[in-house]
Amino acid sequence: MPLPLSSRHPLPSSEPERLSRAARRTTIVRAALAAGLLTLLVLAFVEARSVDPRRAPLVPAGTTGMLVLDLSASVYEDAFSQTIRKLARAGEETGLVAFSDAGYELLPPGSPARELLPLLRFFKPEAANISGALPVDPWQDFRAGTRISEGLLVAHAALQRERAERGSIVLVSDLEILPDEVVRLSEVAAELRLDGIRLRIVPLFPTPEKYARIRQIVGDSSFLRESDAASPVAAPEGRSLAHAVPWTFVLIGATLMLLLSANEGVLPRLELSSLERR
C-alpha cells in the first residue's frame, strides 16, 4: 500500500490541473504579501528620514527657530552659555534676536547655531584680558529695561519674512518684567499661538513671583528648565518615553517582521514527495 512521506495530501504528478485552484490562491496571497511588504518598507524609509537624530532639540524638530536673548541690565550674561553651547553641539539651526527695551535681529532664521559661539567671548568671565576687564560690550548702550514683547515681535517678524510654515521661538530671559509689560506680553503670546509659533522659555533664575506670572501667560509646557540655577536646560520631550523610543518606526518594523514570518509560513517552497511501496 502506498504511503506518503509527507503528512500533507499528495497529488499525482499526472494530474496538474488539480493544482490550478491552489496555484491561483497562492498567487493572490503572494501578491498581497509582496504589496504589504513593499508598502511597509516605504513607510519605514519615510519614517526613518523624518525622525530627528538629535535627542530632544531645544528648537522643536520640524520648525524654523529663533533664539531671543534678554540683554537687559538685570541679566547675568554668562547664563546664556549653557543654552548657546547646547544648540551648537546639537547642530541646530536658529536665527538670533537680542532685546532690552527694543529688539534687534542679529542672525536670520536658519543660521547654523555654531554662529552663536563667537558671542560667548562677550559673556564669559574667562574672556577677560590681563587687566581683568571683559571685551568691549557691543550692547553697552543698548541695555536697559526688559521688554520681552519687543524681542518676540522682532522674532515673529523674521519668521513671517522668511515665510516659515512652522516657526518656534526659544526665549532666554530672567523674566523681570514690569507690570505694564504683562498685558502686552499676553497679547504677543496670543498672536504667536494664533500663528502656530511655538514659544519655549529658558528662565535665568527669576524670582518665584515673576516665574509664576510668566507661567500663567504661556503655560507650563513652554519652560525648558526650572527656575533654580541647578536645573539643566532640556526640552520636555527628553523626559518622555514617547520621544526616547521611535514608536511609529518600531510598530512598522514589528509589522514588517510579522509579514515576513507569514510569507515563510504560508508560502513555503512546494516539496515533491515520492511514494514508497511496502
Number of C-alpha atoms within 10 A of each C-alpha: 6 9 12 13 13 12 7 8 8 15 12 12 10 7 8 9 10 12 11 10 10 11 12 11 11 14 13 12 15 15 12 12 17 15 12 16 19 13 13 18 15 12 16 19 12 12 14 14 10 11 14 13 11 12 14 19 19 27 23 21 18 13 18 24 30 30 32 27 25 29 27 25 14 16 21 15 19 13 19 21 17 11 18 19 16 17 22 17 11 16 14 20 21 28 24 26 27 27 27 23 17 19 23 18 19 13 19 19 23 18 17 16 22 18 15 20 13 9 12 16 17 18 19 16 15 11 14 15 10 7 6 10 11 16 14 10 11 9 14 11 7 18 19 16 18 25 25 30 24 22 25 27 20 21 30 21 12 21 24 13 11 13 11 17 13 16 26 26 28 26 26 24 27 26 25 23 18 11 8 9 16 16 12 15 21 15 13 17 19 15 14 18 12 10 13 13 22 20 23 25 26 26 25 23 22 18 14 10 11 18 19 14 14 21 15 11 15 18 13 13 12 18 23 23 20 17 19 13 12 9 11 13 17 19 22 17 16 14 11 11 10 11 14 12 10 14 12 15 17 12 12 16 16 12 15 19 14 13 17 16 12 13 16 11 10 12 14 9 8 6 8 12 13 12 14 10 7 6
